[in-house]
Amino acid sequence: MGEQRFPPNRFFVITGGPGTGKTTLLDALRAKQFPCIPEVAREIIREQVACGGDALPWQNKAAYTQLMLKTSVESYLQTMDEYTPGSVVFFDRGIPDTLCYAAMIGLEIPDEPELASRYRYHRRVFILPPWPEIYHTDAERKQTWEEAVFTYEMMKKTYSKYGYQLIDVPLVPVVERVKFLERHIREEHT
């Protein structure tokens, strides 16, 4: 796997459990011309369903996790190539999300510490807490509310384990969430 060419101090991760408004927030950031790197999980699910593959979270979790990890690293490296060191870039989930998922399903990733230290993001990670009023399932999101809350808690533990500072994004309308992120980014780089 590739070497890091510059510290991605402006690679911001937006994470959390499923159904927390992450996609809506990222869409609003894109509308403000912020580069946003899409989550790999949903694309993998779509591709696997379309081709009849079994690398799916409800079928072959190990294959799904390995594919997610491989694709996440490729996405990270591609972003390193495409954006200048000063660019603010938002990632819809980061590599630690995949490491967290692996831990949640009991799958050991032998080079986990190396992956977590090699592919770094900004030290502050934005995490969206569970929000019952907006939570729903769909064809690709099958987790129960309890699983969503558990995922949020595990994400907090995983990112903290690797030295990230978690910033809870408030449960407010998306316009206010965008302002919250922009304020934190300005404070960080002024």
GICORQUI-V155384 format. One record per backbone hydrogen bond with DSSP energy under -0.5 kcal/mol. CO is the residue of the C=O (numbers start at 1). NH is the residue of the N-H. If there is no record, write none. Layout:
BEGIN
((CO | NH) (CO | NH))
END
This chain:
BEGIN
((7 | 9) (8 | 11) (10 | 12) (10 | 89) (11 | 122) (12 | 91) (13 | 15) (13 | 126) (14 | 93) (15 | 128) (17 | 20) (21 | 25) (22 | 26) (23 | 27) (24 | 28) (25 | 29) (26 | 30) (27 | 31) (28 | 32) (29 | 32) (29 | 34) (30 | 33) (35 | 90) (36 | 38) (37 | 92) (39 | 43) (40 | 44) (41 | 45) (42 | 46) (43 | 47) (44 | 48) (45 | 49) (46 | 50) (47 | 51) (48 | 52) (48 | 53) (49 | 52) (54 | 56) (54 | 60) (56 | 59) (59 | 61) (60 | 64) (61 | 65) (62 | 66) (63 | 67) (64 | 68) (65 | 69) (66 | 70) (67 | 71) (68 | 72) (69 | 73) (70 | 74) (71 | 75) (72 | 76) (73 | 77) (74 | 78) (75 | 79) (76 | 80) (77 | 81) (78 | 82) (79 | 83) (84 | 87) (87 | 89) (88 | 35) (89 | 12) (90 | 37) (91 | 14) (91 | 93) (94 | 97) (94 | 98) (95 | 98) (95 | 99) (96 | 100) (97 | 101) (98 | 102) (99 | 103) (100 | 104) (101 | 105) (102 | 107) (103 | 106) (106 | 108) (108 | 110) (109 | 112) (111 | 115) (112 | 116) (113 | 117) (114 | 118) (115 | 119) (118 | 120) (123 | 125) (123 | 165) (125 | 127) (125 | 167) (126 | 15) (127 | 129) (127 | 169) (128 | 17) (131 | 134) (131 | 135) (140 | 142) (141 | 138) (144 | 148) (145 | 149) (146 | 150) (147 | 151) (148 | 152) (149 | 153) (150 | 154) (151 | 155) (152 | 156) (153 | 157) (154 | 158) (155 | 159) (156 | 160) (157 | 161) (158 | 162) (159 | 164) (160 | 163) (164 | 166) (165 | 125) (166 | 168) (167 | 127) (169 | 129) (170 | 172) (173 | 176) (173 | 177) (174 | 178) (175 | 179) (176 | 180) (177 | 181) (178 | 182) (179 | 183) (180 | 184) (181 | 185) (182 | 186) (183 | 187) (184 | 188) (185 | 189) (187 | 190))
END
